[in-house]
Amino acid sequence: MTPCDEPFLSNLDIFLFSLIAGLIVYWLIFRKKVEPIPEFKKLDAQTTRETSFIDKMKKTGKNIVVFYGSQTGTAEEFANRLAKDAHRYGMKGMSADPEEYDMSELSRLPEIENSLAIFCMATYGEGDPTDNSQDFYDWLQEGDADFTGVKYTVFALGNKTYEHYNAMGKYVDQRLAELGAQRIFDLGMGDDDGNLEEDFVSWREQFWPAVCEHFGVEATGEESSIRQYELKVHSDLNMNKIYTGELGRLKSFENQKPPFDSKNPFLAPVTVNRKLNKAGDRHLMHLELDITGSKIRYESGDHVAVYPINDSVIVNRIGEVLGVDLDTVISLNNLDEESNKKHPFPCPTTYRTALTHYLDITNPPRTNVLYELAQYATDPKEQENMRKMASSSPEGKALYQSWVLDSCRNILAILEDFPSLRPPIDHLCELLPRLQARYYSIASSSKVHPDSIHICAVVVEYETKTGRVNKGVATNWLKSKMPTDNGHKATVPMYIRKSQFRLPFKSSNPVIMIGPGTGIAPFMGFVQERSWLKEQGKEVGETVLYYGCRHKNEDFLYQEELDEFEKTGVLTALNVAFSRDQADKVYVQHLLKKNKEAVWRLVHTDNAHIYICGDARNMARDVQNAFYEIAEELGGLSRAQAVDYIKKLMTKGRYSQDVWS
């Protein structure tokens, strides 16, 4: 065919023409149909599970609800025990996380006959609510609900060495009464500086008879052990369906996705792990965690939470003593099908993973664990001793205090010292509390180290009265986390917990930082940040540090860095107390009083902010007393006025503490 004979339109032209025409027709017909904008709801508990605890109580025949505000798991543990207790008094209880439910429904509680709300509320930090009770706390403050007819009681968990002892429990107790609820039993005060378990048991022993009297019911006398979970052994489960240490999503450690939090920690590679002290029998260490690409943000003063794992020696020994194959794949399933908590820890998993990653096997077990396990002791004498220690009798409490607490016996030591006690391992796993994250004050500034988080810690190791050596779970695990060059990076599961421990908004305000020992940690971040601000040309006020250690030549942490900061003028004054380098011990509070004129000028005249980090039991209290004395002497105040003066500084955010006991 000649060019003149070719058709005007080829097959390809016809196809393209048809396609274009079709698209034009489609656009003309459908262009006016505007796509509705999808309404994105925050994916939270409300979209994935029932949020009405009232409906759940009605459906399951429960009349007692025990809410918990828990940071380290103890309040949740106490709440579970109280919910379990209820059946012994002809009632039915459920424990509940206030974060998972619509707490405004509390006003509907009187719809349920003989109903009662119990609150186990822990206080975190400087009088703050725990993470899971923050929303409830905010709602109580802002709301004006009518709780007429609601019956309640509160057990508070705290530590007397802290300034705001049991603040959260006291607030909930008072606020519920203000909103019309009826307190049916006195506020319980648990002190972790003393014996929290004894405080709880003593309160509980008086609480239940008061409840029985109030509702006109009698104890059923059922003291038998009640299992909350049933064991399922898996023989042919795909290995990809088995939890190996993840806290939330299966395979979340292999396939990491932000945002990272307590349920979804980031696996941060360890880039530095060095010993800080030059000599002495302790091991003080500095670690650096790489958060590159994680989208994690932090501020100076925040805390880093790390999830440690238990010592494999203890795990293996428990398996050996109980004669169990630890690699058996199991699930513990809640017998209450309506419960939000389907398993005590992520399941399915192995006993080895549960004992390594999920359960606390190193702290002394609480009395309820001894009570439940006693039935498995075949020696009558051993069974009697276990029941005695779990009782509220004075001799039982004294035995528990001396034999368990003072002797630092963990569950393995108890199994070894009671040879006839051989419980089923699944029941033991049901009873043991969850292994908790450990919090460390961050020792770096994100302005200087945006992709790195620094930790300063001392390795815990001591001999107990029984001659055993107990090792701190987290610090010994961190000590072993060495950066490696052979392609395998040591990692640490972590997330950030925000803090109120913050540098002044105005950089021109002076700061006085007091942090002996590892209490230096947040101040390394503060000083780095003040240095950075200076480099940016900002006006930076006086930066004064009071640090303390035992010996100048042994454990003067970060000596080179601090000397350099002093040399460059970032640190206006570096005051160091070496407690054991002379006959009389010298501590940071002594240096404060020695420099009282300069301290008073900074605080009273120059609006300085005071920061204290470290031991709450002695150091923080002694430092506070030093400030009282300075205010009395140089401010001409009485002791009562001096106390009030410091309290006002706290209220204004000019006296901040990051302390532990």
C-alpha positions as CSV (number, residue, x, y, z in Angstrom):
1,M,0.0,0.0,0.0
2,T,1.4,3.5,-0.9
3,P,1.4,6.3,1.6
4,C,-1.6,7.8,-0.2
5,D,-3.6,4.6,0.4
6,E,-3.1,4.6,4.2
7,P,-6.4,5.1,6.2
8,F,-6.8,8.6,7.8
9,L,-6.9,7.2,11.3
10,S,-4.8,4.2,12.4
11,N,-6.0,1.6,15.0
12,L,-3.8,3.3,17.6
13,D,-5.3,6.7,16.8
14,I,-8.8,5.4,17.2
15,F,-7.9,3.8,20.5
16,L,-6.3,7.0,21.9
17,F,-9.2,9.1,20.6
18,S,-11.8,6.8,22.3
19,L,-9.8,6.9,25.6
20,I,-9.6,10.7,25.6
21,A,-13.4,11.0,24.7
22,G,-14.2,8.5,27.5
23,L,-12.3,10.5,30.1
24,I,-13.9,13.8,29.0
25,V,-17.4,12.2,29.3
26,Y,-16.5,10.7,32.7
27,W,-15.3,14.1,34.0
28,L,-18.4,15.9,32.7
29,I,-20.7,13.4,34.4
30,F,-18.9,12.9,37.7
31,R,-17.1,16.2,38.3
32,K,-19.9,17.7,40.5
33,K,-19.8,14.7,42.9
34,V,-17.7,16.1,45.6
35,E,-16.0,13.4,47.7
36,P,-17.2,13.7,51.3
37,I,-14.2,14.4,53.5
38,P,-13.8,11.4,55.8
39,E,-14.2,12.3,59.5
40,F,-11.0,11.0,61.1
41,K,-11.5,9.9,64.6
42,K,-8.7,9.5,67.0
43,L,-8.1,5.7,67.3
44,D,-8.3,5.3,71.0
45,A,-9.9,3.0,73.5
46,Q,-13.3,4.5,72.7
47,T,-13.3,3.2,69.1
48,T,-11.9,-0.2,69.8
49,R,-13.5,-1.3,73.0
50,E,-16.5,-0.7,75.2
51,T,-16.1,2.5,77.3
52,S,-19.1,2.2,79.6
53,F,-18.0,0.5,82.8
54,I,-21.6,0.8,84.0
55,D,-22.9,-1.2,81.1
56,K,-20.1,-3.8,81.6
57,M,-20.9,-4.0,85.3
58,K,-24.6,-4.6,84.6
59,K,-23.8,-7.2,81.9
60,T,-21.5,-9.2,84.1
61,G,-23.4,-8.7,87.4
62,K,-20.6,-6.7,89.1
63,N,-21.3,-4.2,91.8
64,I,-17.8,-3.1,92.8
65,V,-15.4,-1.3,90.5
66,V,-11.8,-0.7,91.5
67,F,-10.1,2.1,89.5
68,Y,-6.3,2.4,89.5
69,G,-3.9,5.2,88.8
70,S,-0.6,3.3,88.4
71,Q,2.8,4.2,87.1
72,T,4.9,1.2,88.3
73,G,2.2,-1.4,88.5
74,T,1.6,-1.5,92.2
75,A,-1.7,0.4,92.3
76,E,-3.0,-1.9,89.5
77,E,-1.9,-4.9,91.5
78,F,-3.7,-3.7,94.6
79,A,-6.8,-2.9,92.5
80,N,-6.8,-6.5,91.2
81,R,-6.5,-7.9,94.7
82,L,-9.4,-5.8,95.9
83,A,-11.6,-6.8,92.9
84,K,-10.7,-10.5,93.7
85,D,-11.5,-10.0,97.4
86,A,-15.1,-9.0,96.6
87,H,-16.3,-12.6,96.0
88,R,-15.4,-13.5,99.7
89,Y,-18.1,-11.0,100.7
90,G,-20.8,-12.1,98.4
91,M,-20.0,-9.4,95.9
92,K,-18.5,-9.2,92.4
93,G,-15.7,-6.8,91.6
94,M,-13.8,-5.6,88.5
95,S,-10.6,-3.6,88.3
96,A,-10.5,-0.8,85.7
97,D,-8.1,1.6,84.1
98,P,-9.6,5.1,84.1
99,E,-7.9,5.8,80.8
100,E,-10.0,3.1,79.1
101,Y,-13.4,4.2,80.3
102,D,-15.8,7.2,80.2
103,M,-15.3,8.4,83.8
104,S,-18.3,10.8,83.6
105,E,-20.4,7.7,83.9
106,L,-19.5,7.6,87.6
107,S,-22.6,9.5,88.3
108,R,-24.6,6.5,87.0
109,L,-23.1,4.1,89.6
110,P,-26.2,4.3,91.9
111,E,-28.2,2.5,89.1
112,I,-26.4,-0.6,90.4
113,E,-27.7,-1.9,93.7
114,N,-25.1,-2.0,96.6
115,S,-22.5,-0.5,94.3
116,L,-19.1,0.9,95.3
117,A,-16.2,2.6,93.5
118,I,-12.8,2.0,95.0
119,F,-9.8,4.1,93.8
120,C,-6.2,3.0,94.2
121,M,-4.3,6.1,93.3
122,A,-0.6,6.5,93.1
123,T,1.2,9.8,93.1
124,Y,4.0,10.3,90.6
125,G,6.9,12.8,90.7
126,E,6.1,16.1,92.4
127,G,2.5,15.4,93.3
128,D,1.5,14.6,89.8
129,P,-1.1,12.0,88.6
130,T,0.1,8.9,86.9
131,D,0.0,8.8,83.1
132,N,-3.1,6.7,83.0
133,S,-5.0,8.9,85.4
134,Q,-4.0,12.3,83.9
135,D,-7.3,12.7,81.9
136,F,-9.4,11.6,84.9
137,Y,-7.6,14.2,87.1
138,D,-8.1,17.0,84.5
139,W,-11.7,16.1,84.2
140,L,-12.2,16.1,88.0
141,Q,-10.6,19.5,88.2
142,E,-12.6,21.1,85.4
143,G,-15.9,19.2,85.8
144,D,-18.9,19.9,88.0
145,A,-20.5,16.4,88.0
146,D,-23.1,15.5,90.5
147,F,-22.1,12.3,92.4
148,T,-25.0,12.2,94.8
149,G,-25.6,8.6,95.7
150,V,-22.2,7.4,94.6
151,K,-20.4,5.5,97.3
152,Y,-16.6,5.4,97.3
153,T,-13.3,4.9,99.1
154,V,-9.7,5.7,98.2
155,F,-6.4,4.0,99.0
156,A,-3.4,6.3,98.2
157,L,0.1,5.1,97.3
158,G,3.0,7.4,97.8
159,N,6.3,7.9,99.6
160,K,6.7,10.0,102.7
161,T,10.1,11.3,101.7
162,Y,8.5,13.3,98.9
163,E,7.2,16.8,99.4
164,H,3.7,16.0,98.0
165,Y,3.1,12.8,99.8
166,N,0.0,11.0,98.4
167,A,-1.2,14.2,96.8
168,M,-3.2,12.4,94.1
169,G,-5.0,10.0,96.5
170,K,-5.9,12.9,98.9
171,Y,-7.2,15.0,96.0
172,V,-9.4,12.3,94.6
173,D,-10.8,11.6,98.1
174,Q,-11.5,15.2,98.7
175,R,-12.9,16.1,95.3
176,L,-15.3,13.1,95.1
177,A,-16.8,14.3,98.5
178,E,-17.0,17.9,97.2
179,L,-19.0,16.6,94.2
180,G,-21.5,14.9,96.4
181,A,-20.2,11.3,96.7
182,Q,-20.4,9.4,100.0
183,R,-17.1,8.2,101.5
184,I,-17.9,4.9,103.2
185,F,-14.4,4.3,104.6
186,D,-11.4,6.4,105.5
187,L,-8.7,7.3,103.0
188,G,-5.9,4.7,103.2
189,M,-2.3,6.0,103.2
190,G,0.3,3.7,101.7
191,D,4.0,4.7,102.3
192,D,6.5,3.1,100.1
193,D,9.3,4.5,102.2
194,G,8.1,2.3,105.0
195,N,6.2,-0.9,104.3
196,L,3.6,-0.3,101.6
197,E,2.4,-3.9,101.6
198,E,1.7,-3.7,105.4
199,D,-0.1,-0.4,105.0
200,F,-2.4,-1.9,102.3
201,V,-3.1,-5.1,104.2
202,S,-3.9,-3.3,107.4
203,W,-6.2,-0.9,105.6
204,R,-7.9,-3.7,103.7
205,E,-8.5,-5.8,106.9
206,Q,-10.5,-2.9,108.3
207,F,-12.1,-1.9,105.0
208,W,-14.0,-5.1,104.1
209,P,-15.8,-5.4,107.5
210,A,-16.9,-1.8,107.1
211,V,-18.2,-2.5,103.6
212,C,-20.1,-5.6,104.9
213,E,-21.6,-3.5,107.7
214,H,-22.6,-0.7,105.3
215,F,-24.3,-2.9,102.8
216,G,-25.6,-5.4,105.4
217,V,-23.8,-8.4,103.9
218,E,-21.8,-11.2,105.5
219,A,-18.5,-12.6,104.5
220,T,-18.9,-16.0,102.8
221,G,-15.8,-17.3,104.5
222,E,-14.5,-18.5,101.1
223,E,-10.7,-18.2,101.5
224,S,-9.9,-20.5,98.7
225,S,-7.6,-19.6,95.8
226,I,-9.4,-18.4,92.8
227,R,-7.7,-18.6,89.4
228,Q,-8.2,-15.6,87.1
229,Y,-6.6,-17.2,84.1
230,E,-6.7,-20.6,82.5
231,L,-3.7,-22.2,80.9
232,K,-3.6,-23.2,77.2
233,V,-0.5,-25.0,75.9
234,H,0.1,-24.6,72.2
235,S,1.8,-27.5,70.4
236,D,1.7,-26.5,66.7
237,L,1.6,-22.7,66.7
238,N,3.4,-20.8,63.9
239,M,6.5,-19.1,65.4
240,N,5.5,-15.8,63.8
241,K,2.4,-15.7,66.1
242,I,4.4,-15.9,69.3
243,Y,5.4,-12.9,71.4
244,T,9.1,-12.8,72.1
245,G,9.3,-9.7,74.3
246,E,7.2,-7.1,72.5
247,L,4.9,-5.0,74.8
248,G,2.1,-4.3,72.4
249,R,2.0,-5.1,68.7
250,L,3.4,-8.5,67.7
251,K,6.7,-8.1,65.8
252,S,6.9,-4.4,66.8
253,F,10.6,-4.9,67.5
254,E,11.3,-6.1,64.0
255,N,9.1,-3.6,62.3
256,Q,9.4,-0.4,64.2
257,K,6.7,2.3,63.6
258,P,6.4,5.7,65.4
259,P,5.0,7.1,67.6
260,F,7.0,5.5,70.3
261,D,5.5,5.2,73.8
262,S,5.1,2.8,76.8
263,K,3.2,0.2,74.6
264,N,5.5,0.7,71.6
265,P,9.1,1.4,72.8
266,F,11.9,2.4,70.3
267,L,14.9,0.0,70.1
268,A,17.7,2.6,70.5
269,P,21.2,1.4,69.6
270,V,23.8,1.9,72.3
271,T,26.6,4.0,70.8
272,V,28.6,4.7,74.0
273,N,28.9,2.8,77.3
274,R,31.8,3.9,79.5
275,K,32.7,3.7,83.1
276,L,32.7,7.1,84.8
277,N,34.5,6.5,88.0
278,K,38.3,6.1,88.1
279,A,38.4,3.8,91.1
280,G,36.4,2.4,94.0
281,D,34.3,-0.7,94.3
282,R,31.2,0.8,92.5
283,H,30.5,0.9,88.8
284,L,29.1,4.3,87.6
285,M,28.4,4.5,83.9
286,H,27.5,6.8,81.1
287,L,25.5,5.5,78.2
288,E,24.4,7.1,74.9
289,L,21.3,5.9,73.0
290,D,20.9,6.7,69.3
291,I,17.4,7.9,68.4
292,T,18.2,8.9,64.8
293,G,15.1,8.5,62.6
294,S,12.8,7.7,65.5
295,K,11.0,11.1,65.5
296,I,11.5,11.1,69.3
297,R,11.8,14.6,70.8
298,Y,12.9,15.4,74.3
299,E,13.7,18.4,76.5
300,S,16.4,18.8,79.1
301,G,14.9,17.5,82.4
302,D,12.8,14.8,80.8
303,H,13.1,11.1,81.8
304,V,14.0,8.2,79.6
305,A,12.1,5.0,80.4
306,V,13.9,1.7,79.5
307,Y,12.5,-1.8,79.6
308,P,15.1,-4.2,81.0
309,I,15.1,-7.9,81.0
310,N,15.7,-10.4,83.8
311,D,19.0,-12.2,84.4
312,S,18.9,-15.5,82.5
313,V,20.6,-17.3,85.4
314,I,17.6,-16.6,87.7
315,V,15.1,-17.5,84.9
316,N,16.9,-20.8,84.2
317,R,17.1,-21.7,87.9
318,I,13.3,-21.1,88.4
319,G,12.7,-23.6,85.5
320,E,15.1,-26.0,87.0
321,V,13.6,-25.8,90.5
322,L,10.1,-26.3,89.2
323,G,11.2,-29.0,86.7
324,V,9.6,-27.2,83.7
325,D,10.5,-26.9,80.0
326,L,10.7,-23.1,79.8
327,D,10.3,-23.2,76.0
328,T,6.7,-24.5,76.2
329,V,4.5,-22.2,74.2
330,I,1.5,-21.1,76.3
331,S,-1.4,-18.6,76.7
332,L,-3.0,-17.6,79.9
333,N,-6.6,-16.6,79.0
334,N,-8.8,-14.6,81.3
335,L,-11.8,-16.7,82.6
336,D,-13.9,-13.5,82.6
337,E,-14.6,-13.2,78.9
338,E,-15.9,-9.6,79.3
339,S,-12.7,-8.4,80.8
340,N,-10.6,-5.9,78.8
341,K,-7.5,-7.6,80.1
342,K,-7.4,-10.9,78.1
343,H,-4.0,-12.0,79.4
344,P,-1.7,-11.1,82.3
345,F,1.1,-10.4,79.7
346,P,1.3,-10.7,75.9
347,C,0.2,-14.2,74.8
348,P,0.9,-16.6,73.2
349,T,4.5,-16.8,74.5
350,T,6.9,-19.1,76.2
351,Y,7.5,-19.5,80.0
352,R,11.1,-18.3,79.3
353,T,9.9,-15.1,77.5
354,A,7.4,-14.4,80.3
355,L,10.0,-14.8,83.1
356,T,12.6,-12.9,81.1
357,H,10.6,-10.0,79.6
358,Y,7.3,-9.7,81.3
359,L,7.4,-10.7,85.0
360,D,9.1,-9.2,88.1
361,I,11.1,-12.1,89.5
362,T,13.6,-10.1,91.6
363,N,11.5,-8.0,94.0
364,P,10.3,-9.7,97.2
365,P,6.8,-11.1,96.5
366,R,3.8,-9.5,98.2
367,T,1.7,-11.3,100.8
368,N,-1.1,-12.2,98.4
369,V,1.4,-14.2,96.3
370,L,2.6,-16.1,99.4
371,Y,-1.1,-16.7,100.4
372,E,-2.0,-18.1,97.0
373,L,1.1,-20.3,96.7
374,A,0.9,-21.7,100.2
375,Q,-1.5,-24.4,99.1
376,Y,1.3,-26.0,97.0
377,A,3.7,-26.5,99.9
378,T,3.5,-30.2,100.9
379,D,5.4,-29.6,104.2
380,P,2.7,-28.5,106.8
381,K,5.3,-26.3,108.6
382,E,6.2,-24.5,105.4
383,Q,2.6,-24.0,104.5
384,E,1.8,-22.7,107.9
385,N,4.7,-20.2,107.7
386,M,3.5,-18.9,104.3
387,R,0.0,-18.5,105.5
388,K,1.2,-16.7,108.7
389,M,3.3,-14.3,106.6
390,A,0.2,-13.5,104.5
391,S,-2.0,-12.9,107.5
392,S,-2.6,-9.6,109.3
393,S,-1.5,-10.8,112.7
394,P,1.3,-8.9,114.3
395,E,3.6,-12.0,114.4
396,G,2.7,-12.7,110.7
397,K,3.6,-9.1,109.7
398,A,6.8,-9.3,111.7
399,L,7.8,-12.6,110.0
400,Y,7.1,-11.3,106.6
401,Q,9.1,-8.1,107.3
402,S,12.1,-10.0,108.6
403,W,12.0,-13.2,106.4
404,V,11.0,-11.7,103.1
405,L,11.6,-7.9,103.1
406,D,14.6,-7.5,105.3
407,S,16.3,-10.6,103.9
408,C,15.5,-9.4,100.3
409,R,14.1,-12.8,99.3
410,N,12.9,-12.9,95.7
411,I,10.6,-15.7,94.4
412,L,13.6,-17.9,93.5
413,A,15.0,-17.6,97.1
414,I,11.6,-18.5,98.5
415,L,11.4,-21.6,96.3
416,E,14.9,-22.6,97.3
417,D,14.3,-22.0,101.0
418,F,10.9,-23.8,101.0
419,P,11.9,-27.1,99.3
420,S,8.3,-28.5,99.5
421,L,6.9,-25.5,97.7
422,R,6.6,-26.5,94.0
423,P,3.6,-24.6,92.5
424,P,2.5,-25.1,88.9
425,I,4.5,-22.5,86.9
426,D,1.4,-21.2,85.1
427,H,-0.1,-20.2,88.5
428,L,3.2,-18.6,89.5
429,C,3.2,-16.6,86.3
430,E,-0.4,-15.5,86.9
431,L,0.5,-14.2,90.4
432,L,3.8,-12.4,89.7
433,P,3.6,-8.7,89.0
434,R,4.7,-7.3,85.6
435,L,8.3,-6.2,85.1
436,Q,8.2,-2.4,84.9
437,A,10.1,0.2,82.9
438,R,12.9,2.0,84.8
439,Y,13.2,5.8,84.6
440,Y,16.4,7.8,84.3
441,S,16.9,11.5,84.3
442,I,18.3,12.4,80.9
443,A,21.9,13.6,81.1
444,S,21.9,15.6,77.8
445,S,20.3,18.5,76.0
446,S,18.4,18.0,72.8
447,K,19.7,21.4,71.6
448,V,23.2,19.9,71.6
449,H,22.3,16.2,71.1
450,P,19.1,16.0,69.1
451,D,19.7,12.4,68.0
452,S,21.2,11.1,71.2
453,I,19.9,10.5,74.8
454,H,22.5,10.2,77.6
455,I,22.0,8.1,80.8
456,C,24.1,8.3,84.0
457,A,23.6,5.4,86.4
458,V,25.2,3.4,89.2
459,V,25.2,-0.4,89.0
460,V,23.2,-1.9,91.9
461,E,24.7,-5.0,93.5
462,Y,24.6,-6.1,97.1
463,E,24.8,-9.1,99.4
464,T,21.6,-10.0,101.3
465,K,21.3,-11.4,104.9
466,T,20.9,-14.9,103.4
467,G,24.4,-14.6,101.7
468,R,22.9,-14.3,98.2
469,V,24.0,-11.6,95.8
470,N,21.2,-9.5,94.5
471,K,21.7,-7.5,91.3
472,G,19.7,-4.5,90.1
473,V,17.8,-5.7,87.0
474,A,18.1,-2.6,84.8
475,T,21.6,-1.3,85.8
476,N,23.3,-4.7,85.4
477,W,21.5,-5.2,82.1
478,L,22.5,-1.7,80.9
479,K,26.1,-2.4,82.0
480,S,26.2,-5.4,79.6
481,K,25.0,-3.3,76.6
482,M,28.3,-2.7,74.9
483,P,28.3,-1.1,71.4
484,T,29.7,-3.7,69.0
485,D,31.5,-3.5,65.7
486,N,30.7,-6.9,64.3
487,G,27.4,-5.8,62.7
488,H,25.2,-6.6,65.7
489,K,24.1,-3.5,67.6
490,A,23.2,-3.7,71.3
491,T,19.7,-2.0,71.6
492,V,17.6,-0.7,74.5
493,P,13.8,-0.5,74.3
494,M,12.9,3.0,75.4
495,Y,10.5,5.9,75.3
496,I,10.4,9.4,76.8
497,R,8.3,10.5,79.8
498,K,7.8,14.3,79.9
499,S,8.7,16.1,83.1
500,Q,8.0,19.4,84.8
501,F,11.8,19.7,85.6
502,R,12.6,22.6,83.3
503,L,15.1,25.4,82.9
504,P,13.6,28.9,83.4
505,F,11.7,30.3,80.3
506,K,13.9,33.4,80.6
507,S,17.6,32.3,80.1
508,S,18.7,35.5,82.0
509,N,17.3,34.0,85.2
510,P,20.1,32.5,87.4
511,V,19.9,28.8,88.3
512,I,21.2,27.0,91.3
513,M,21.5,23.2,90.7
514,I,22.1,20.7,93.5
515,G,22.8,17.1,92.4
516,P,25.3,14.8,94.2
517,G,26.2,11.4,92.8
518,T,24.1,10.4,89.8
519,G,21.9,13.4,90.6
520,I,24.2,15.3,88.3
521,A,22.4,13.7,85.3
522,P,19.8,16.4,84.4
523,F,22.3,19.1,85.2
524,M,24.6,17.9,82.5
525,G,21.7,18.6,80.1
526,F,21.0,21.9,81.7
527,V,24.6,23.1,81.5
528,Q,24.9,21.9,77.9
529,E,21.8,23.9,77.1
530,R,23.0,27.1,78.8
531,S,26.2,26.8,76.9
532,W,24.3,26.5,73.6
533,L,22.1,29.5,74.5
534,K,25.3,31.5,75.1
535,E,26.6,30.5,71.7
536,Q,23.3,31.7,70.2
537,G,24.0,35.1,71.7
538,K,21.3,34.9,74.3
539,E,21.8,36.6,77.7
540,V,22.4,33.7,80.2
541,G,22.1,34.3,84.0
542,E,24.4,32.9,86.6
543,T,24.7,29.1,86.4
544,V,25.7,27.6,89.8
545,L,26.3,23.9,90.4
546,Y,26.6,22.1,93.8
547,Y,27.8,18.6,93.2
548,G,28.9,15.9,95.7
549,C,30.8,12.6,95.6
550,R,32.9,10.4,98.0
551,H,36.4,11.0,96.7
552,K,37.8,13.5,94.2
553,N,40.1,10.9,92.7
554,E,37.5,8.1,92.5
555,D,34.0,9.1,91.6
556,F,34.0,12.8,90.5
557,L,31.7,12.2,87.6
558,Y,32.1,14.3,84.4
559,Q,35.1,16.1,86.0
560,E,36.7,17.0,82.7
561,E,33.5,18.3,81.2
562,L,32.5,20.3,84.3
563,D,36.0,21.8,84.6
564,E,35.8,22.9,80.9
565,F,32.3,24.5,81.4
566,E,33.7,26.4,84.4
567,K,36.8,27.5,82.4
568,T,34.6,28.8,79.5
569,G,32.4,30.7,82.0
570,V,29.2,28.6,81.3
571,L,29.4,27.5,84.9
572,T,29.6,30.6,87.0
573,A,30.5,28.5,90.1
574,L,31.3,24.8,90.5
575,N,31.1,23.8,94.2
576,V,32.0,20.2,94.9
577,A,31.7,18.4,98.3
578,F,34.0,15.4,98.6
579,S,32.3,13.6,101.6
580,R,35.1,11.2,102.5
581,D,38.3,13.0,101.6
582,Q,38.6,14.4,105.1
583,A,37.9,13.3,108.7
584,D,34.5,15.2,108.9
585,K,32.0,14.4,106.2
586,V,31.1,17.3,103.9
587,Y,27.9,17.3,101.9
588,V,26.2,19.7,99.5
589,Q,24.1,21.2,102.2
590,H,27.2,22.2,104.1
591,L,28.5,24.1,101.0
592,L,25.2,25.8,100.5
593,K,25.4,27.2,104.1
594,K,29.0,28.1,103.6
595,N,28.0,30.2,100.6
596,K,24.8,31.5,102.2
597,E,25.2,35.2,101.3
598,A,25.7,34.4,97.5
599,V,22.9,31.8,97.7
600,W,20.4,34.3,99.4
601,R,21.3,37.1,96.9
602,L,20.6,34.8,93.9
603,V,17.3,33.5,95.4
604,H,15.9,36.6,97.1
605,T,17.2,39.4,94.9
606,D,18.0,37.9,91.5
607,N,15.0,35.5,91.1
608,A,17.1,32.4,90.8
609,H,15.5,29.0,90.1
610,I,16.5,26.2,92.4
611,Y,16.8,22.6,91.2
612,I,17.5,19.5,93.3
613,C,18.1,16.0,91.9
614,G,19.0,12.8,93.7
615,D,18.2,11.0,97.0
616,A,14.8,12.0,98.5
617,R,15.2,10.4,101.9
618,N,18.2,12.3,103.2
619,M,19.8,14.7,100.7
620,A,16.7,16.5,99.4
621,R,15.4,17.0,103.0
622,D,18.8,18.2,104.3
623,V,19.1,20.6,101.4
624,Q,15.6,22.0,102.0
625,N,16.5,22.5,105.7
626,A,19.6,24.4,104.6
627,F,17.5,26.8,102.6
628,Y,15.2,27.2,105.6
629,E,18.2,28.1,107.7
630,I,19.6,30.6,105.1
631,A,16.1,32.2,104.8
632,E,15.9,32.5,108.6
633,E,19.4,33.9,109.1
634,L,19.7,36.3,106.1
635,G,16.0,37.0,105.5
636,G,15.2,37.6,109.2
637,L,12.4,35.1,109.0
638,S,11.0,32.7,111.7
639,R,11.1,29.0,110.9
640,A,7.4,29.0,109.9
641,Q,8.0,32.0,107.7
642,A,11.0,30.4,106.1
643,V,9.0,27.2,105.4
644,D,6.3,29.3,103.8
645,Y,8.9,31.2,101.8
646,I,10.3,28.0,100.2
647,K,6.7,26.7,99.7
648,K,5.9,29.8,97.7
649,L,9.0,29.3,95.5
650,M,7.7,25.8,94.8
651,T,4.3,27.1,93.9
652,K,5.9,29.6,91.5
653,G,8.0,26.8,89.9
654,R,11.2,28.2,91.2
655,Y,12.1,25.3,93.5
656,S,11.9,22.0,91.6
657,Q,12.9,18.5,92.6
658,D,13.6,15.3,90.6
659,V,14.2,12.9,93.5
660,W,14.0,9.2,94.2
661,S,14.3,7.0,97.3
